[in-house]
Amino acid sequence: MTALANTIADNIRQLKTQDEVNLVIEAIKLQMTYLSRKNIRQFTKGDKVKFTARNGTVVVGTVDKVNQKTVLVKQNNPGMFGTTTYKVPAGMLVSA
């Protein structure tokens, strides 16, 4: 954790009322929305991207569609399996 995050955590522990906590929660939600939208804007259809799948393997593919919160990534599988499409949160994607 960074020094800034530690300072913020210490300040949160000093909050005394539910209203103060609710204000902090709302600020965090707004920041999460901002970061999510910032991430989603950096990808367009046709971009080459990669991400780590649930099983730990790195998947490389092409952006097929950009949704509000997720990106559809198509992976061309050589052989008999054809194409696999993944619905991935933008925060998990890295340009390939």
Backbone bond lengths (Angstrom), bond angles and torsions (degrees), N, CA, C in turn:
res aa  C-N    CA-C-N  psi(-1)  N-CA   C-N-CA  omega(-1)  CA-C   N-CA-C  phi
1 M - - - 1.443 - - 1.524 108.91 -
2 T 1.319 116.18 142.76 1.457 120.23 -179.86 1.521 110.44 -79.12
3 A 1.318 115.62 165.96 1.468 120.68 178.81 1.525 110.49 -61.52
4 L 1.329 116.94 -38.35 1.463 120.57 178.88 1.526 110.62 -62.86
5 A 1.323 117.10 -44.54 1.468 120.90 -179.99 1.529 110.56 -63.95
6 N 1.328 117.39 -38.76 1.471 120.34 177.42 1.515 111.25 -64.21
7 T 1.329 117.21 -41.11 1.462 120.96 178.61 1.528 110.84 -63.92
8 I 1.327 115.88 -42.82 1.471 120.15 179.01 1.520 110.46 -63.70
9 A 1.329 117.51 -43.41 1.468 120.81 178.93 1.525 110.85 -61.30
10 D 1.322 116.73 -41.46 1.472 119.86 177.64 1.524 111.18 -63.31
11 N 1.324 117.37 -40.82 1.466 120.95 179.13 1.525 111.67 -67.17
12 I 1.315 117.24 -35.74 1.467 120.17 178.27 1.528 110.20 -64.02
13 R 1.301 116.55 -39.14 1.471 119.84 179.19 1.520 112.56 -63.63
14 Q 1.321 118.37 -18.98 1.461 122.01 -178.97 1.527 112.91 -89.93
15 L 1.320 117.89 -2.76 1.460 120.86 178.97 1.521 110.02 -66.79
16 K 1.333 115.73 140.93 1.468 120.22 -173.30 1.527 114.24 -108.97
17 T 1.334 118.10 -26.02 1.469 119.21 -175.39 1.527 111.10 -120.63
18 Q 1.319 114.98 160.50 1.464 121.58 177.11 1.528 110.90 -63.27
19 D 1.331 117.45 -36.40 1.461 120.78 179.29 1.524 111.46 -62.38
20 E 1.323 116.97 -40.28 1.466 120.63 177.54 1.531 110.69 -63.99
21 V 1.316 116.67 -42.44 1.461 121.13 178.95 1.533 110.01 -64.45
22 N 1.328 116.84 -41.67 1.468 120.61 179.16 1.529 111.65 -61.92
23 L 1.326 117.58 -37.45 1.468 120.98 176.66 1.522 111.21 -62.77
24 V 1.318 116.77 -41.48 1.465 121.02 178.76 1.529 110.13 -65.94
25 I 1.322 116.56 -43.39 1.468 121.03 179.41 1.525 110.19 -60.28
26 E 1.321 117.50 -43.99 1.464 121.36 179.26 1.524 111.06 -62.86
27 A 1.323 117.71 -40.26 1.468 121.45 178.26 1.530 110.72 -64.25
28 I 1.323 116.34 -39.69 1.469 120.19 178.89 1.529 110.61 -66.20
29 K 1.328 117.40 -42.03 1.465 120.87 178.67 1.531 110.81 -61.82
30 L 1.329 117.01 -42.59 1.454 120.55 179.04 1.526 111.49 -63.81
31 Q 1.330 117.11 -39.73 1.460 120.55 178.88 1.523 111.05 -67.14
32 M 1.330 117.72 -39.18 1.461 121.42 177.66 1.534 110.59 -62.94
33 T 1.327 117.07 -41.33 1.460 121.34 177.84 1.523 110.55 -63.25
34 Y 1.331 116.11 -43.92 1.468 120.54 178.62 1.526 110.96 -59.86
35 L 1.326 117.42 -47.36 1.462 121.21 -178.82 1.528 111.60 -64.42
36 S 1.327 116.69 -39.34 1.457 121.21 179.31 1.530 110.73 -63.58
37 R 1.313 116.59 -45.13 1.466 120.53 -179.91 1.520 111.46 -68.31
38 K 1.311 116.33 -35.35 1.466 120.56 176.92 1.529 109.83 -62.85
39 N 1.332 116.85 -43.13 1.463 121.34 178.92 1.521 111.42 -65.01
40 I 1.321 117.44 -42.22 1.458 121.22 -174.82 1.527 111.29 -67.80
41 R 1.348 117.17 -31.32 1.469 120.86 -177.76 1.517 113.40 -70.72
42 Q 1.310 118.35 -17.94 1.456 118.91 -177.20 1.528 113.54 -81.88
43 F 1.334 118.12 -4.99 1.457 121.17 -178.71 1.525 110.99 -114.23
44 T 1.335 115.40 140.06 1.458 121.38 175.12 1.524 108.89 -132.88
45 K 1.309 115.60 162.39 1.468 120.94 -178.86 1.521 109.74 -57.47
46 G 1.339 115.79 132.63 1.446 121.97 179.24 1.523 114.48 98.53
47 D 1.339 118.01 -12.12 1.464 120.81 178.69 1.522 110.51 -66.56
48 K 1.316 116.14 142.64 1.468 121.58 173.76 1.522 107.72 -86.93
49 V 1.339 116.10 126.67 1.461 121.40 -177.46 1.521 110.21 -135.13
50 K 1.322 115.22 166.61 1.460 120.82 173.55 1.519 108.86 -142.97
51 F 1.327 115.17 156.33 1.461 122.13 177.26 1.515 108.51 -156.27
52 T 1.320 115.72 163.70 1.462 121.16 178.05 1.519 108.54 -96.70
53 A 1.322 116.30 122.75 1.460 122.25 -178.81 1.533 110.35 -76.02
54 R 1.310 116.34 172.94 1.471 121.79 -178.78 1.516 112.85 -59.84
55 N 1.331 116.38 -31.81 1.466 119.52 -178.29 1.527 112.23 -85.52
56 G 1.330 117.35 2.73 1.456 121.22 176.26 1.517 115.02 94.67
57 T 1.325 118.16 -5.80 1.463 120.15 179.35 1.528 110.05 -81.46
58 V 1.305 115.81 149.27 1.460 121.11 177.18 1.520 108.43 -89.13
59 V 1.327 115.89 124.99 1.458 122.16 -179.12 1.523 108.14 -106.15
60 V 1.322 116.53 128.60 1.462 122.60 176.91 1.523 107.29 -111.85
61 G 1.330 116.30 132.57 1.451 119.42 -179.10 1.513 111.84 -158.12
62 T 1.334 114.62 -167.90 1.458 122.52 -177.57 1.528 109.00 -120.62
63 V 1.327 116.60 137.82 1.465 120.88 177.57 1.517 108.42 -66.93
64 D 1.339 115.65 124.23 1.454 121.65 179.06 1.528 111.01 -99.56
65 K 1.340 116.76 -37.80 1.465 121.31 -178.76 1.517 108.86 -155.63
66 V 1.334 116.17 142.71 1.457 121.87 176.90 1.522 107.47 -109.59
67 N 1.328 117.03 115.92 1.462 123.14 176.78 1.524 109.09 -95.06
68 Q 1.344 117.47 -176.23 1.463 120.51 -179.53 1.524 112.08 -64.72
69 K 1.324 117.48 -41.03 1.464 120.53 -175.89 1.519 113.80 -118.72
70 T 1.316 117.67 -17.90 1.460 120.86 -175.64 1.523 110.59 -130.39
71 V 1.324 114.78 167.86 1.461 122.09 177.77 1.526 107.46 -126.75
72 L 1.342 117.05 132.82 1.452 121.13 174.77 1.520 107.78 -87.25
73 V 1.340 115.85 122.35 1.462 122.26 -178.27 1.518 108.12 -116.13
74 K 1.344 115.73 126.58 1.471 120.67 177.37 1.515 108.70 -99.95
75 Q 1.330 114.50 130.69 1.457 121.34 175.99 1.513 107.63 -111.62
76 N 1.325 116.41 122.68 1.463 120.28 176.73 1.515 108.38 -83.07
77 N 1.327 115.47 114.53 1.453 121.32 -179.93 1.520 108.90 -95.25
78 P 1.334 117.38 119.41 1.461 118.15 176.34 1.527 110.09 -67.33
79 G 1.294 115.28 146.16 1.461 118.38 178.70 1.511 111.59 102.57
80 M 1.307 115.80 -148.26 1.450 120.75 -170.73 1.528 114.91 -87.69
81 F 1.305 118.96 -5.45 1.458 120.07 -173.99 1.512 114.29 -85.28
82 G 1.324 119.57 -15.97 1.453 121.68 177.81 1.515 112.28 74.01
83 T 1.326 116.60 -131.56 1.457 122.25 -175.40 1.521 110.47 -112.02
84 T 1.333 115.76 137.09 1.458 121.35 174.29 1.519 108.51 -112.04
85 T 1.336 116.91 134.08 1.466 121.44 178.99 1.517 108.94 -111.02
86 Y 1.329 115.56 131.63 1.459 122.65 178.66 1.523 109.13 -115.35
87 K 1.326 116.82 141.74 1.458 122.98 173.95 1.529 106.13 -103.67
88 V 1.330 117.49 107.83 1.453 122.48 -168.11 1.527 110.32 -121.38
89 P 1.344 118.85 134.91 1.462 119.97 171.97 1.531 109.39 -63.30
90 A 1.326 116.68 141.20 1.462 120.96 -175.53 1.525 112.58 -59.60
91 G 1.320 117.48 -29.38 1.462 120.66 -179.82 1.516 113.95 -66.13
92 M 1.325 117.41 -18.05 1.460 121.33 -179.88 1.528 112.57 -89.87
93 L 1.328 117.20 -10.61 1.461 120.64 -174.22 1.526 111.97 -90.87
94 V 1.340 114.00 146.68 1.463 122.72 175.40 1.522 106.52 -133.35
95 S 1.327 117.55 140.45 1.458 119.72 175.88 1.516 110.41 -62.56
96 A 1.330 116.00 135.84 1.472 120.06 -177.20 1.512 111.27 -88.98
